[in-house]
Amino acid sequence: MHIHFIIHEHFEAPGAYEAWAKMNGHTLSYTRIYLAEPLPQHTDDIDFLIVMGGPQSPATSLAECPYFDSKKEQAFIASAITANKVVLGVCLGSQLIGEALGATYQPSPEKEIGKFAITLTDAGLNHPLFSHFGSELNVGHWHNDMPGLTATASIIAYSEGCPRQIIAYSDLVFGFQCHMELTTDVVTLLIANDDLTNAHNYRFVEQPEKLLSHDYDEMNNKLYTFLDKLAVHYLSK
């Protein structure tokens, strides 16, 4: 299969998503938005489109960030969805998927940076792609906002600080507000490019030393199994 990544900033790296693609021998390509690389002209050769996070929001204008064209990305995401590709969004990417489907993103009730539990809903517990997650799973977080909900979307998981952590928009389209792709290397990049001096003012924001102390292997492995299942489902259609 061919996996295409949209990467908004070098420090919002694909981490475990990229590791999974390489482990399984898939071909990879990238649009590095921060380098002003163009989006592909079409989605014909793409099987999985994975849209990563970033400090921008779907409402960020070209005047505010000249290399980020939110509307153009939303149109490209919509074309991939229409073409029945797998589309996965992480953080900003999940919000862009919602916007592409007509669902407006919103601020999350709490800022979350760290490793905290998500709880699966009944829809999540009964979803075959998430059955291995269990009722609760500790995963990575680094966000202020959350994706919008379409009329047919299902909330798969939530956290104490955010009611929309994983969204199933269809059987091939998923938004992950949480960051299951985090590794120690990715966390190191994020810390270097964020200001955490006021971490103590937030309920769900951890200090850098705490962020670097976590073991991210379990959630990475859970993500790999999800991606394995999703690949089988996609190829069977």
C-alpha positions in Angstrom: 0.0 0.0 0.0 1.0 3.6 -0.4 0.9 5.9 2.6 0.9 9.7 2.1 1.6 12.0 5.1 0.7 15.7 5.3 3.1 17.2 7.9 2.5 20.7 9.0 5.7 21.3 11.1 8.9 19.3 11.5 8.3 18.9 15.2 4.8 17.4 14.6 6.4 14.2 13.3 4.5 11.1 12.2 6.3 8.9 14.8 4.6 5.6 15.2 2.5 6.0 12.1 5.6 6.2 10.0 7.2 3.4 11.9 4.2 1.1 11.2 4.3 2.0 7.5 8.0 1.1 7.2 7.7 -2.1 9.3 5.0 -3.3 6.9 7.0 -2.5 3.8 4.5 0.2 2.5 5.7 2.9 0.2 5.7 6.4 1.7 5.4 10.0 0.4 5.2 13.3 2.2 3.8 16.8 1.8 5.9 18.9 4.2 3.6 22.0 4.5 6.3 23.9 6.4 8.6 23.7 3.4 5.8 24.9 1.1 5.7 21.5 -0.7 2.6 21.1 -2.8 -0.2 18.7 -2.1 -0.5 15.8 -4.6 -2.5 16.6 -7.7 -4.8 13.6 -7.1 -5.4 10.7 -4.7 -5.2 7.9 -7.2 -2.0 6.4 -5.9 -2.8 6.9 -2.2 -4.2 4.2 0.0 -3.8 5.9 3.4 -3.8 9.7 3.8 -2.5 10.6 7.2 -2.8 14.3 8.2 -0.6 15.2 11.1 -1.0 17.9 13.8 0.4 21.4 14.1 0.1 24.6 16.1 -2.3 26.0 13.5 -6.1 25.7 13.7 -8.5 25.2 10.8 -9.3 28.9 11.1 -5.6 30.0 10.7 -5.4 32.3 7.7 -2.7 32.6 5.0 -1.9 36.0 6.4 -1.2 34.3 9.8 0.7 31.3 8.3 1.6 31.8 4.6 2.5 28.1 4.0 -0.7 26.7 5.5 -3.8 26.8 3.3 -6.5 25.3 5.4 -9.2 25.4 2.7 -6.9 23.7 0.2 -6.1 21.0 2.6 -9.7 20.5 3.5 -10.6 20.1 -0.2 -7.8 17.6 -0.7 -9.0 15.6 2.4 -12.5 15.7 1.0 -11.3 14.3 -2.3 -9.6 11.4 -0.6 -12.7 10.6 1.4 -14.9 10.7 -1.7 -12.4 8.3 -3.4 -12.8 5.8 -0.5 -9.3 6.1 0.7 -8.4 5.6 4.3 -8.1 9.1 5.9 -6.6 9.5 9.4 -6.2 12.8 11.1 -4.1 13.6 14.2 -4.9 16.7 16.3 -5.1 19.5 13.7 -5.5 16.8 11.1 -8.6 15.4 12.9 -10.0 18.9 13.0 -9.4 19.4 9.3 -11.2 16.2 8.5 -14.2 17.4 10.5 -14.1 20.7 8.6 -13.9 18.9 5.3 -17.1 17.1 6.2 -18.8 20.2 7.3 -18.3 19.9 11.1 -16.7 22.9 12.8 -13.9 22.4 15.2 -14.2 23.7 18.7 -12.0 24.6 21.7 -11.4 21.6 24.0 -12.7 22.2 27.6 -9.1 21.6 28.8 -5.7 22.0 27.4 -3.9 18.6 27.5 -0.2 17.9 27.2 1.0 14.7 28.6 0.1 11.0 28.9 -3.4 10.6 30.3 -6.2 8.0 30.1 -8.9 7.9 27.4 -12.1 6.0 28.0 -13.9 4.1 25.3 -17.6 4.7 24.7 -20.0 1.9 24.0 -19.4 2.6 20.3 -15.7 2.2 20.9 -16.0 -0.9 22.9 -18.1 -2.5 20.2 -16.1 -1.3 17.3 -13.9 -4.1 15.8 -11.0 -1.8 15.0 -10.8 -0.7 18.6 -11.7 -3.9 20.5 -8.1 -4.4 21.6 -7.9 -1.0 23.3 -9.8 -2.2 26.4 -12.1 0.1 28.3 -9.3 2.6 29.2 -5.9 3.3 27.7 -3.2 5.8 28.6 -2.2 7.8 25.5 -0.4 10.9 24.5 -2.0 14.4 24.3 -0.8 17.8 23.0 -3.8 20.0 22.2 -6.1 22.9 22.8 -8.9 22.1 20.4 -11.0 19.2 19.3 -12.7 18.1 16.0 -16.3 18.8 15.1 -18.9 16.1 14.8 -21.0 15.3 11.7 -24.5 13.9 12.1 -23.2 10.4 11.5 -19.9 10.5 13.4 -19.4 8.2 16.4 -17.3 9.2 19.4 -15.0 6.2 20.1 -13.2 7.6 23.1 -13.0 10.6 25.4 -10.8 11.8 28.3 -11.5 13.7 31.5 -10.3 16.9 29.8 -11.7 16.4 26.3 -15.0 14.8 25.2 -13.8 14.0 21.6 -10.5 12.0 21.6 -11.2 9.5 18.8 -13.9 10.0 16.2 -15.1 7.5 13.6 -16.5 9.6 10.7 -17.0 6.4 8.6 -15.4 2.9 8.4 -12.4 4.4 6.7 -12.1 7.9 8.1 -11.0 8.5 11.7 -9.9 11.6 13.7 -7.5 11.1 16.6 -7.3 14.2 18.8 -4.9 12.2 21.0 -1.4 11.5 19.9 -0.8 7.7 19.9 2.1 8.3 17.6 4.3 9.9 20.2 7.7 8.5 20.9 10.4 9.9 23.2 12.1 11.4 20.1 8.9 13.1 18.9 8.2 14.4 22.4 11.7 15.9 22.6 11.0 17.8 19.4 7.6 19.0 20.7 9.1 20.2 24.0 11.8 22.1 22.1 9.2 24.0 20.1 6.6 24.7 22.8 6.5 26.9 25.9 5.7 24.8 28.9 6.8 27.3 31.6 3.1 27.7 32.7 2.4 24.0 32.8 1.6 24.2 36.5 -1.4 26.4 35.7 -3.2 23.6 33.9 -4.8 20.4 35.3 -3.6 18.3 32.4 -0.3 19.7 31.3 2.9 17.9 32.4 6.4 19.3 32.9 9.1 18.3 30.3 10.8 15.9 32.7 7.5 14.1 33.2 6.8 14.0 29.5 10.2 12.4 28.8 9.8 9.8 31.6 6.9 8.1 30.0 7.0 4.7 28.2 5.1 5.2 25.0 5.5 1.6 23.7 2.1 0.2 24.8 0.1 2.9 23.1 2.3 2.6 20.0 1.6 -1.1 19.8 -2.1 -0.6 20.3 -1.9 1.9 17.3 -0.1 -0.7 15.2 -2.8 -3.2 15.8 -5.5 -0.7 14.9 -3.6 0.2 11.7 -3.2 -3.5 10.8 -6.9 -4.1 11.2 -7.8 -1.0 9.2 -5.5 -2.1 6.4 -7.2 -5.5 6.2 -10.6 -3.8 6.2 -9.5 -1.4 3.4 -8.0 -4.1 1.2 -11.2 -6.2 1.6 -13.5 -3.5 0.2 
